[in-house]
């Protein structure tokens, strides 16, 4: 008579999510301390208190962990922007949302560096984060309608307009965060100088 060999019971979804969250928290800490490039999957496993092979059951690559972290940041950011008071007019809403976007990265420079100062490399069969996470679509969801209302832009120019504002916001954050020794005007002041030139 043979008996079935009993292995470890399968983790339920809640336990899996808790383990993934623990791994992500450990990776964030290491990425902040040492930079993404210097951190290996072995280091993440050790920091998380799991075996390297166990780690690969939750995340196939370090890039997958990084994408998970990036998505957390953007979900939090767009969650803040979604709270924009609707009683404001289009220009006031645009200004409010731009300020929230800029403030988020300036208040979390370590997050900005983790997202924007690490090159995303799509492996065979994978997609770049900006594509599969629909970052541009989410940005446009919150900004484009107000941009069009304020500038009276026609539909053929909306993509350029959206990219212009994305570059402006990320550029202000980039310079104030990475060239901190320069005596920049406050980020909000630079932003308002630009917004004031928009027709409204």
C-alpha positions as CSV (number, residue, x, y, z in Angstrom):
1,X,0.0,0.0,0.0
2,X,1.5,3.3,-1.1
3,X,0.8,6.6,0.6
4,X,0.8,9.9,-1.1
5,X,3.8,12.1,-0.3
6,X,2.6,15.2,1.3
7,X,4.4,18.4,0.4
8,X,3.9,21.9,1.6
9,X,0.3,23.1,1.3
10,X,-0.3,25.6,-1.4
11,X,-0.4,29.2,-0.3
12,X,-3.7,31.0,-0.7
13,X,-4.0,34.3,-2.6
14,X,-3.7,36.4,0.5
15,X,-0.6,34.6,1.6
16,X,1.0,35.0,-1.8
17,X,0.2,38.7,-1.9
18,X,1.7,39.1,1.6
19,X,4.9,37.3,0.5
20,X,5.1,39.4,-2.7
21,X,4.6,42.6,-0.6
22,X,7.4,41.6,1.7
23,X,9.8,40.9,-1.2
24,X,8.9,44.3,-2.8
25,X,9.5,46.1,0.5
26,X,12.9,44.5,0.8
27,X,13.7,45.3,-2.9
28,X,12.7,49.0,-2.4
29,X,15.0,49.2,0.6
30,X,18.0,47.8,-1.4
31,X,17.3,49.8,-4.5
32,X,17.3,53.0,-2.3
33,X,20.4,52.1,-0.5
34,X,22.5,50.7,-3.3
35,X,20.9,51.6,-6.6
36,X,19.0,49.2,-8.9
37,X,22.0,48.1,-10.9
38,X,24.0,47.0,-7.8
39,X,21.2,44.8,-6.4
40,X,20.9,41.1,-7.5
41,X,18.1,38.7,-7.1
42,X,20.3,36.9,-4.6
43,X,20.5,40.0,-2.5
44,X,16.8,40.6,-2.6
45,X,16.2,37.0,-1.5
46,X,18.6,37.4,1.4
47,X,17.0,40.7,2.5
48,X,13.5,39.1,2.2
49,X,14.5,36.0,4.2
50,X,13.6,33.6,1.4
51,X,15.7,31.3,-0.7
52,X,16.7,32.5,-4.2
53,X,14.7,29.7,-5.9
54,X,11.7,30.7,-3.8
55,X,12.0,34.3,-4.9
56,X,11.8,33.2,-8.5
57,X,8.4,31.6,-7.8
58,X,7.1,35.1,-7.0
59,X,9.0,37.3,-9.5
60,X,10.7,35.9,-12.6
61,X,13.3,38.8,-12.9
62,X,14.5,41.9,-11.0
63,X,12.9,43.9,-13.8
64,X,9.5,42.4,-12.9
65,X,10.0,43.5,-9.3
66,X,11.0,47.0,-10.5
67,X,7.9,47.2,-12.7
68,X,5.8,46.2,-9.7
69,X,7.3,49.0,-7.6
70,X,6.9,51.5,-10.4
71,X,3.2,50.6,-10.8
72,X,2.7,51.1,-7.0
73,X,4.2,54.6,-7.3
74,X,2.1,55.6,-10.3
75,X,-1.1,54.1,-8.8
76,X,-0.5,56.2,-5.7
77,X,0.3,59.3,-7.7
78,X,-2.8,59.0,-10.0
79,X,-4.9,58.3,-6.9
80,X,-3.9,61.7,-5.5
81,X,-4.6,63.4,-8.8
82,X,-8.0,61.8,-9.0
83,X,-9.0,63.7,-5.9
84,X,-8.9,67.0,-7.8
85,X,-11.9,69.2,-6.7
86,X,-14.4,69.2,-9.6
87,X,-15.8,72.6,-8.8
88,X,-12.7,74.2,-10.1
89,X,-12.6,75.6,-13.7
90,X,-10.5,73.9,-16.3
91,X,-7.4,76.1,-15.8
92,X,-7.6,75.7,-12.0
93,X,-8.0,71.9,-12.3
94,X,-5.0,71.7,-14.7
95,X,-2.9,73.8,-12.3
96,X,-3.9,71.7,-9.3
97,X,-3.2,68.4,-11.1
98,X,0.2,69.6,-12.4
99,X,1.2,70.8,-8.9
100,X,0.2,67.4,-7.4
101,X,2.2,65.5,-10.1
102,X,5.3,67.6,-9.5
103,X,5.0,67.7,-5.7
104,X,4.8,63.8,-5.6
105,X,8.2,63.3,-7.3
106,X,9.9,66.3,-5.5
107,X,8.7,65.0,-2.2
108,X,9.9,61.5,-3.0
109,X,13.2,62.0,-4.8
110,X,14.2,58.4,-4.1
111,X,11.1,57.2,-6.0
112,X,11.9,59.6,-8.9
113,X,15.4,58.2,-9.2
114,X,14.1,54.6,-9.0
115,X,11.6,55.2,-11.8
116,X,13.2,57.7,-14.2
117,X,16.9,57.2,-13.7
118,X,16.8,53.5,-14.5
119,X,16.7,52.4,-18.1
120,X,13.8,50.0,-18.8
121,X,15.0,47.1,-20.9
122,X,12.4,44.9,-22.6
123,X,13.5,41.3,-23.0
124,X,12.3,39.1,-25.8
125,X,8.5,38.7,-25.4
126,X,8.3,41.4,-22.8
127,X,7.0,44.9,-23.1
128,X,8.3,48.2,-21.8
129,X,6.7,49.4,-18.5
130,X,5.4,52.6,-20.1
131,X,3.4,50.5,-22.6
132,X,2.0,47.7,-20.5
133,X,1.1,49.9,-17.6
134,X,-0.7,52.5,-19.9
135,X,1.0,55.4,-18.2
136,X,0.4,57.8,-21.0
137,X,-3.3,56.8,-21.2
138,X,-3.6,57.4,-17.4
139,X,-1.9,60.7,-17.7
140,X,-4.2,61.8,-20.6
141,X,-7.2,60.6,-18.6
142,X,-6.5,63.2,-16.0
143,X,-4.9,66.0,-17.9
144,X,-5.9,66.0,-21.6
145,X,-9.5,67.2,-21.3
146,X,-8.4,70.2,-19.2
147,X,-5.5,70.9,-21.4
148,X,-7.8,71.0,-24.5
149,X,-10.3,73.2,-22.7
150,X,-7.7,75.7,-21.6
151,X,-5.7,75.9,-24.8
152,X,-8.6,75.4,-27.3
153,X,-6.3,72.9,-29.1
154,X,-7.6,71.0,-32.0
155,X,-7.5,67.2,-32.0
156,X,-4.5,66.9,-34.3
157,X,-2.3,68.7,-31.8
158,X,-3.4,67.0,-28.6
159,X,-0.6,64.4,-28.6
160,X,2.1,67.1,-28.8
161,X,0.4,69.1,-26.1
162,X,0.2,66.1,-23.8
163,X,3.9,65.3,-24.4
164,X,4.8,68.9,-23.8
165,X,3.3,68.9,-20.4
166,X,4.7,65.5,-19.5
167,X,8.2,66.7,-20.5
168,X,7.7,69.9,-18.5
169,X,6.7,68.2,-15.3
170,X,9.2,65.4,-15.5
171,X,11.9,67.9,-16.6
172,X,11.3,70.2,-13.6
173,X,11.5,67.2,-11.3
174,X,14.6,65.9,-12.9
175,X,16.6,69.1,-12.6
176,X,15.5,70.0,-9.1
177,X,16.2,66.5,-7.8
178,X,19.4,65.6,-9.7
179,X,21.1,69.0,-9.8
180,X,20.2,70.0,-6.3
181,X,23.4,72.1,-5.9
182,X,22.0,74.6,-8.4
183,X,19.8,77.4,-6.9
184,X,16.7,76.6,-8.8
185,X,13.5,78.5,-8.3
186,X,10.9,76.4,-6.5
187,X,9.4,73.8,-8.8
188,X,5.9,75.1,-8.4
189,X,7.1,78.6,-9.3
190,X,8.7,77.4,-12.5
191,X,5.5,75.4,-13.3
192,X,3.2,78.4,-12.6
193,X,5.3,80.6,-14.9
194,X,4.7,78.2,-17.7
195,X,0.9,77.7,-16.9
196,X,0.4,81.5,-16.8
197,X,1.4,81.7,-20.4
198,X,-1.4,79.4,-21.5
199,X,-4.5,81.1,-22.8
200,X,-7.2,81.1,-20.1
